């Protein structure tokens, strides 16, 4: 085994048996196949099989199974093995295993080691380990997470406050490297809110240059958690991305005020620069509360206004199907096609196939799909195969996908597994997506993709 090759396969879930197909193998009674491939370099099989062995009290066998993966020095195998040891009540062994890899200087190991220590009553030791690395934002976040149990919130407060310059505020997530001022403000707000200094935390968050990160608005969430609904409402009225409005609507929904939540979303649809996203949130809210027809009306209006973007139409047609109105969904698509002069590219055509299946028109759907100008392409094949498989015609689905071998190996393998052709399925998976191992490099252990 090679750590680089294992890492590539696991990251991309290509050239290997991915987790969802490992689960399918087990569900269909092919445990012997999972064990077989677990011993032959299939990481996701090994991880699942080791967990099952542990549940059966066969911990020594589980560790023996994982040993070749550990021997490569691959961090993911180390982390998974430590997790199993911890689950089995062998925390000291997990700590020692992680400590040894940390000593070798593997990135990500220090955070895992510190968090493991903290979970087992050694928070002060964890804080001391993390403290010198506060300029690394992920380690700073871990330090904040352990500081309360370590009794060192005061020290965390001082360290973070020292990293917030009086003048500079970032205007984008890429402004400063490491622990930038906005991140320091966010972490300091966590510490102060946890210590009961909520007003100070809120005031801090209002100074941030970028209020939302990865779709989450920390100020809005804090206001919602503290029940300061009117302040959140005021903030939502000025926050044009709609994150605060979404938090406000969620808070109102949790309090049973569904009408209030709907009203907030309707207002945000009109005011937010992310109109489409806010409309989707509104539709989901309506559907959750048995108002599917209203959700369809909302998404239908958005689809018409957008000119028929495929992702919007997909959600609209999913709503039609969920509400038992597939014929209405097809009528909407037909009207759109007519407005476009009868042209319907595949990225819109395929959306009608599940609706046709729901109407009992599978044969017609297959015939129309094959007659489509793009019906013989590799990207059309999975949609046609899914239509056939959904009707119980799995053999035909396999035949469609085999014509485009390698285009969607996971879908083909899944159908082969359903037919009991497990060896063929694994062969299909292992021959696609792999790459030769690369030479070791300084950053080979990264656990997140470069951007």
C-alpha positions as CSV (number, residue, x, y, z in Angstrom):
1,X,0.0,0.0,0.0
2,X,1.1,3.6,-0.6
3,X,-0.1,6.5,1.5
4,X,-0.4,8.8,-1.5
5,X,-2.5,6.4,-3.5
6,X,-4.7,5.6,-0.6
7,X,-5.2,9.3,0.1
8,X,-6.1,10.1,-3.5
9,X,-8.6,7.3,-3.7
10,X,-10.2,8.2,-0.4
11,X,-10.4,11.9,-1.2
12,X,-11.9,11.4,-4.6
13,X,-13.8,8.2,-3.8
14,X,-12.5,6.9,-7.2
15,X,-10.6,3.8,-8.1
16,X,-12.1,2.2,-4.9
17,X,-15.3,0.9,-3.3
18,X,-16.9,4.1,-1.9
19,X,-18.7,4.1,1.5
20,X,-22.2,4.0,0.2
21,X,-21.4,0.9,-1.9
22,X,-19.7,-0.8,1.1
23,X,-23.0,-0.2,3.0
24,X,-25.0,-1.7,0.1
25,X,-22.8,-4.8,0.0
26,X,-23.4,-5.4,3.7
27,X,-27.1,-4.7,3.4
28,X,-27.4,-7.3,0.6
29,X,-25.5,-9.9,2.6
30,X,-22.1,-9.7,0.9
31,X,-20.1,-9.4,4.1
32,X,-17.5,-11.9,2.8
33,X,-16.8,-9.5,-0.1
34,X,-16.3,-6.6,2.2
35,X,-13.8,-8.6,4.3
36,X,-12.0,-9.9,1.3
37,X,-11.4,-6.4,-0.1
38,X,-10.7,-4.9,3.3
39,X,-7.5,-7.1,3.2
40,X,-6.6,-6.0,-0.3
41,X,-6.2,-2.3,0.0
42,X,-9.9,-1.1,0.0
43,X,-9.8,1.5,2.7
44,X,-13.6,2.0,3.1
45,X,-14.1,-1.7,3.3
46,X,-11.4,-2.0,5.9
47,X,-12.7,0.9,8.0
48,X,-16.2,-0.6,8.0
49,X,-15.1,-4.2,8.6
50,X,-12.8,-3.1,11.5
51,X,-15.7,-1.3,13.1
52,X,-17.9,-4.5,12.8
53,X,-15.2,-6.7,14.2
54,X,-14.9,-4.3,17.2
55,X,-18.6,-4.5,17.8
56,X,-18.2,-8.3,18.0
57,X,-15.5,-8.0,20.6
58,X,-12.8,-9.0,18.1
59,X,-10.7,-5.9,18.6
60,X,-7.3,-7.6,18.1
61,X,-8.5,-8.8,14.6
62,X,-9.7,-5.3,13.8
63,X,-6.3,-3.7,14.7
64,X,-4.5,-6.4,12.7
65,X,-6.7,-5.6,9.7
66,X,-5.8,-1.9,10.0
67,X,-2.1,-2.4,10.6
68,X,-1.0,-2.3,6.9
69,X,-2.8,0.9,6.4
70,X,-1.3,2.4,9.6
71,X,2.2,1.2,8.4
72,X,2.0,3.6,5.4
73,X,2.0,6.6,7.7
74,X,-1.3,7.7,6.3
75,X,-2.9,10.1,8.7
76,X,-6.5,9.1,7.9
77,X,-5.8,5.5,9.0
78,X,-4.2,6.8,12.2
79,X,-7.2,8.9,13.0
80,X,-9.7,6.1,12.3
81,X,-7.7,3.6,14.4
82,X,-7.5,6.1,17.3
83,X,-11.3,6.6,17.0
84,X,-11.9,2.9,17.3
85,X,-9.6,2.6,20.3
86,X,-11.4,5.5,22.0
87,X,-14.8,3.9,21.2
88,X,-13.6,0.6,22.8
89,X,-12.6,2.4,26.0
90,X,-8.9,2.3,25.2
91,X,-8.4,6.0,25.3
92,X,-4.8,5.9,26.6
93,X,-3.8,3.8,23.6
94,X,-5.6,6.2,21.2
95,X,-3.8,9.1,22.9
96,X,-0.4,7.4,22.5
97,X,-1.0,6.5,18.9
98,X,-2.0,10.1,18.1
99,X,0.9,11.5,20.2
100,X,3.4,9.5,18.2
101,X,2.2,10.8,14.9
102,X,2.1,14.3,16.3
103,X,5.7,14.0,17.3
104,X,6.5,13.2,13.7
105,X,5.1,16.6,12.7
106,X,2.1,15.5,10.7
107,X,-0.3,18.4,10.0
108,X,-3.7,17.9,11.6
109,X,-2.3,15.5,14.1
110,X,-1.8,18.2,16.8
111,X,-5.5,19.3,16.7
112,X,-6.7,15.7,16.9
113,X,-4.3,14.9,19.7
114,X,-5.3,18.0,21.7
115,X,-9.0,17.3,21.3
116,X,-8.5,13.7,22.3
117,X,-6.7,14.8,25.4
118,X,-9.5,17.2,26.3
119,X,-12.2,14.6,25.9
120,X,-10.4,12.5,28.5
121,X,-9.9,15.0,31.3
122,X,-6.7,16.5,30.1
123,X,-8.0,19.9,28.9
124,X,-5.2,21.9,30.5
125,X,-2.6,19.9,28.8
126,X,-4.4,20.3,25.5
127,X,-4.6,24.1,26.0
128,X,-0.9,24.3,26.7
129,X,-0.1,22.3,23.6
130,X,-2.3,24.5,21.4
131,X,-1.4,27.9,22.9
132,X,1.8,28.5,20.9
133,X,-0.1,27.8,17.6
134,X,-2.7,30.5,18.0
135,X,-1.8,32.0,14.6
136,X,-3.1,28.8,12.9
137,X,-6.9,29.4,12.8
138,X,-7.9,25.7,13.1
139,X,-5.7,25.3,16.2
140,X,-6.9,28.6,17.6
141,X,-10.5,27.3,17.3
142,X,-9.5,24.1,19.0
143,X,-7.8,26.1,21.8
144,X,-11.1,28.0,22.3
145,X,-13.0,24.8,22.4
146,X,-10.9,23.4,25.2
147,X,-10.1,26.5,27.2
148,X,-13.3,26.5,29.3
149,X,-12.7,23.0,30.7
150,X,-9.1,23.9,31.2
151,X,-10.1,26.9,33.3
152,X,-8.1,29.2,31.0
153,X,-10.7,31.3,29.3
154,X,-9.1,34.4,30.7
155,X,-5.9,33.5,29.0
156,X,-7.6,32.7,25.7
157,X,-9.4,36.0,25.9
158,X,-6.2,37.9,26.2
159,X,-4.4,36.0,23.5
160,X,-7.3,36.6,21.0
161,X,-7.7,40.2,21.9
162,X,-4.1,40.9,21.2
163,X,-4.6,39.7,17.6
164,X,-7.3,42.2,16.8
165,X,-5.7,45.4,15.5
166,X,-7.5,48.7,16.2
167,X,-7.6,49.8,12.6
168,X,-7.6,46.9,10.2
169,X,-10.7,44.8,9.3
170,X,-10.6,42.2,6.6
171,X,-13.0,42.8,3.6
172,X,-12.8,39.2,2.3
173,X,-12.1,35.7,3.7
174,X,-8.7,35.8,1.8
175,X,-7.5,39.1,3.2
176,X,-5.1,37.9,5.8
177,X,-3.4,34.5,6.2
178,X,-3.6,32.4,9.4
179,X,-5.7,33.8,12.2
180,X,-7.0,37.0,10.6
181,X,-8.7,39.7,12.7
182,X,-12.2,38.7,11.7
183,X,-11.5,35.1,12.8
184,X,-10.0,36.3,16.1
185,X,-13.1,38.5,16.7
186,X,-15.4,35.5,16.1
187,X,-13.4,33.3,18.5
188,X,-13.2,36.0,21.1
189,X,-16.9,36.4,20.9
190,X,-17.4,32.7,21.6
191,X,-15.2,33.0,24.7
192,X,-17.0,36.1,26.0
193,X,-20.5,34.8,25.3
194,X,-19.6,31.6,27.1
195,X,-18.5,33.6,30.1
196,X,-21.8,35.5,30.2
197,X,-20.5,38.6,28.6
198,X,-23.1,38.4,25.8
199,X,-23.4,42.2,25.2
200,X,-19.6,42.4,24.6
201,X,-19.7,39.4,22.3
202,X,-22.5,41.0,20.2
203,X,-20.7,44.4,20.1
204,X,-17.5,42.6,18.9
205,X,-19.3,40.7,16.1
206,X,-20.8,44.0,14.9
207,X,-17.2,45.2,14.1
208,X,-16.4,42.4,11.8
209,X,-15.8,43.2,8.1
210,X,-17.2,40.0,6.9
211,X,-20.3,38.9,8.9
212,X,-20.9,35.5,7.3
213,X,-18.6,32.6,6.5
214,X,-19.6,29.4,4.7
215,X,-23.3,30.4,4.9
216,X,-23.3,31.0,8.6
217,X,-23.7,34.4,10.3
218,X,-22.3,34.2,13.8
219,X,-23.9,37.4,15.0
220,X,-27.3,36.2,13.8
221,X,-26.9,32.8,15.5
222,X,-25.8,34.4,18.8
223,X,-28.8,36.7,18.8
224,X,-31.1,33.8,18.0
225,X,-29.6,31.5,20.7
226,X,-30.0,34.3,23.3
227,X,-33.6,34.8,22.3
228,X,-33.0,38.4,21.3
229,X,-35.5,38.2,18.5
230,X,-36.2,42.0,18.0
231,X,-32.5,42.7,17.8
232,X,-32.2,39.9,15.3
233,X,-35.1,41.3,13.3
234,X,-33.4,44.7,13.1
235,X,-30.2,43.1,12.0
236,X,-31.9,41.0,9.4
237,X,-33.5,44.1,7.9
238,X,-30.0,45.5,7.1
239,X,-28.2,42.3,6.2
240,X,-28.7,41.9,2.4
241,X,-27.3,38.4,2.0
242,X,-30.3,36.9,3.8
243,X,-28.3,34.9,6.3
244,X,-29.7,36.8,9.3
245,X,-33.2,36.5,7.9
246,X,-32.8,32.8,7.6
247,X,-31.7,32.6,11.2
248,X,-34.6,34.7,12.3
249,X,-37.1,32.5,10.4
250,X,-35.6,29.4,11.9
251,X,-35.8,30.8,15.4
252,X,-39.5,31.8,14.8
253,X,-40.3,28.3,13.4
254,X,-38.7,26.7,16.4
255,X,-41.0,28.8,18.7
256,X,-44.0,27.6,16.7
257,X,-44.5,30.9,14.8
258,X,-44.7,29.5,11.3
259,X,-46.6,32.4,9.9
260,X,-43.9,34.7,11.3
261,X,-41.2,32.6,9.7
262,X,-43.0,32.6,6.4
263,X,-43.4,36.4,6.5
264,X,-39.6,36.8,7.2
265,X,-38.7,34.7,4.2
266,X,-41.1,36.4,1.9
267,X,-39.7,39.7,2.9
268,X,-36.1,38.4,2.4
269,X,-37.0,37.1,-1.1
270,X,-37.8,40.7,-2.1
271,X,-34.9,42.3,-0.3
272,X,-32.0,39.9,-0.5
273,X,-29.4,39.9,-3.2
274,X,-29.7,36.1,-3.0
275,X,-33.3,36.0,-4.1
276,X,-33.2,32.5,-5.5
277,X,-31.7,31.0,-2.4
278,X,-34.1,32.7,-0.1
279,X,-37.0,31.5,-2.3
280,X,-35.8,27.9,-1.9
281,X,-35.6,28.4,1.9
282,X,-39.2,29.7,1.8
283,X,-40.4,26.7,-0.3
284,X,-38.7,24.2,2.0
285,X,-40.4,25.9,5.0
286,X,-43.8,25.8,3.4
287,X,-43.4,22.1,2.4
288,X,-42.3,21.2,5.9
289,X,-45.6,22.5,7.2
290,X,-47.9,20.7,4.8
291,X,-48.2,23.7,2.4
292,X,-46.8,22.0,-0.6
293,X,-49.1,23.7,-3.1
294,X,-47.9,27.1,-1.9
295,X,-44.3,25.9,-2.1
296,X,-44.9,24.9,-5.7
297,X,-46.4,28.4,-6.5
298,X,-43.4,30.1,-5.0
299,X,-40.9,27.9,-6.9
300,X,-42.9,28.1,-10.1
301,X,-42.8,31.9,-10.0
302,X,-39.0,31.8,-9.5
303,X,-38.6,29.3,-12.3
304,X,-40.5,31.6,-14.7
305,X,-38.6,34.6,-13.6
306,X,-35.2,32.9,-14.0
307,X,-36.0,31.7,-17.5
308,X,-35.8,28.0,-16.4
309,X,-32.5,27.4,-14.7
310,X,-32.1,23.7,-14.4
311,X,-31.5,23.5,-10.6
312,X,-34.6,25.6,-9.9
313,X,-36.7,23.5,-12.2
314,X,-35.3,20.3,-10.6
315,X,-36.5,21.5,-7.2
316,X,-39.8,22.6,-8.6
317,X,-40.4,19.2,-10.2
318,X,-39.3,17.4,-7.0
319,X,-42.0,19.4,-5.2
320,X,-44.6,18.4,-7.9
321,X,-43.6,14.7,-7.4
322,X,-43.7,15.0,-3.6
323,X,-47.2,16.5,-3.7
324,X,-48.5,13.8,-6.0
325,X,-48.8,16.2,-9.0
326,X,-46.3,14.8,-11.5
327,X,-48.6,15.6,-14.5
328,X,-48.6,19.2,-13.5
329,X,-44.9,19.1,-13.4
330,X,-44.7,17.8,-16.9
331,X,-47.2,20.4,-18.0
332,X,-44.9,23.1,-16.6
333,X,-41.9,21.6,-18.5
334,X,-43.9,21.3,-21.7
335,X,-44.9,25.0,-21.5
336,X,-41.3,26.0,-21.0
337,X,-40.2,23.9,-23.9
338,X,-42.9,25.5,-26.1
339,X,-41.7,29.0,-25.1
340,X,-38.2,28.0,-26.2
341,X,-39.4,27.0,-29.6
342,X,-39.5,23.3,-28.9
343,X,-35.9,23.0,-28.0
344,X,-35.0,21.1,-24.8
345,X,-31.3,20.4,-23.9
346,X,-30.6,17.4,-21.9
347,X,-29.9,19.4,-18.7
348,X,-33.6,20.2,-18.8
349,X,-35.0,17.1,-20.5
350,X,-33.8,14.7,-17.8
351,X,-35.8,16.5,-15.1
352,X,-39.0,15.1,-16.7
353,X,-37.9,11.5,-16.5
354,X,-38.8,10.9,-12.7
355,X,-42.1,12.7,-13.4
356,X,-42.9,10.3,-16.3
357,X,-42.0,7.4,-14.1
358,X,-44.4,8.7,-11.4
359,X,-47.1,8.8,-14.0
360,X,-46.4,5.1,-15.0
361,X,-44.9,6.2,-18.3
362,X,-41.5,4.5,-18.0
363,X,-41.5,3.0,-21.5
364,X,-42.4,6.3,-23.1
365,X,-39.7,8.0,-21.0
366,X,-37.0,5.6,-22.1
367,X,-38.1,5.9,-25.7
368,X,-38.1,9.7,-25.7
369,X,-34.7,9.7,-23.8
370,X,-33.1,7.5,-26.4
371,X,-34.5,9.6,-29.2
372,X,-33.2,12.8,-27.7
373,X,-30.2,14.3,-29.7
374,X,-28.1,13.8,-26.5
375,X,-29.7,10.5,-25.5
376,X,-26.6,8.4,-26.5
377,X,-24.1,10.4,-24.5
378,X,-22.3,9.4,-21.4
379,X,-24.0,12.0,-19.3
380,X,-27.4,10.9,-20.4
381,X,-26.8,7.2,-19.6
382,X,-27.1,7.5,-15.8
383,X,-30.5,9.2,-16.0
384,X,-31.8,6.6,-18.4
385,X,-30.3,3.8,-16.2
386,X,-32.0,5.3,-13.1
387,X,-35.3,5.4,-14.8
388,X,-35.0,1.7,-15.8
389,X,-33.7,0.6,-12.4
390,X,-36.5,2.4,-10.6
391,X,-38.9,0.2,-12.7
392,X,-37.1,-2.9,-11.6
393,X,-35.3,-3.3,-15.0
394,X,-31.8,-3.4,-13.4
395,X,-30.3,-5.6,-16.2
396,X,-31.3,-3.0,-18.8
397,X,-29.8,-0.2,-16.6
398,X,-26.5,-2.1,-16.5
399,X,-26.5,-2.5,-20.3
400,X,-27.0,1.3,-20.8
401,X,-24.2,2.2,-18.4
402,X,-21.8,-0.5,-19.8
403,X,-21.9,1.3,-23.2
404,X,-20.2,4.2,-21.5
405,X,-17.7,2.4,-19.3
406,X,-16.0,4.6,-16.8
407,X,-18.4,7.5,-17.2
408,X,-20.3,6.7,-14.0
409,X,-18.6,3.7,-12.5
410,X,-20.3,4.0,-9.1
411,X,-23.8,3.9,-10.6
412,X,-22.8,0.9,-12.8
413,X,-21.2,-0.9,-9.8
414,X,-24.2,-0.2,-7.6
415,X,-26.5,-1.9,-10.2
416,X,-24.1,-4.8,-10.6
417,X,-24.2,-5.3,-6.8
418,X,-28.0,-5.3,-6.9
419,X,-27.7,-8.2,-9.5
420,X,-25.3,-10.1,-7.2
421,X,-22.4,-9.5,-9.6
422,X,-20.1,-8.3,-6.9
423,X,-16.7,-9.2,-8.4
424,X,-17.6,-7.4,-11.6
425,X,-18.7,-4.4,-9.6
426,X,-15.4,-4.1,-7.7
427,X,-13.5,-4.6,-10.9
428,X,-15.4,-1.7,-12.5
429,X,-14.7,0.6,-9.5
430,X,-11.0,-0.3,-9.2
431,X,-10.1,0.3,-12.8
432,X,-11.4,3.9,-12.9
433,X,-10.1,7.0,-11.3
434,X,-6.9,5.7,-9.9
435,X,-3.5,7.3,-10.5
436,X,0.1,6.4,-10.0
437,X,1.5,7.3,-6.5
438,X,3.3,10.7,-6.5
439,X,6.6,11.5,-5.0
440,X,6.4,12.5,-1.3
441,X,6.1,16.2,-0.8
442,X,5.9,18.6,2.1
443,X,2.2,19.0,1.8
444,X,1.1,15.5,1.0
445,X,-0.8,15.1,4.3
446,X,-3.3,17.9,3.8
447,X,-6.8,16.9,4.8
448,X,-8.6,19.6,2.7
449,X,-8.3,20.3,-1.0
450,X,-6.3,23.2,-2.2
451,X,-8.3,26.1,-3.7
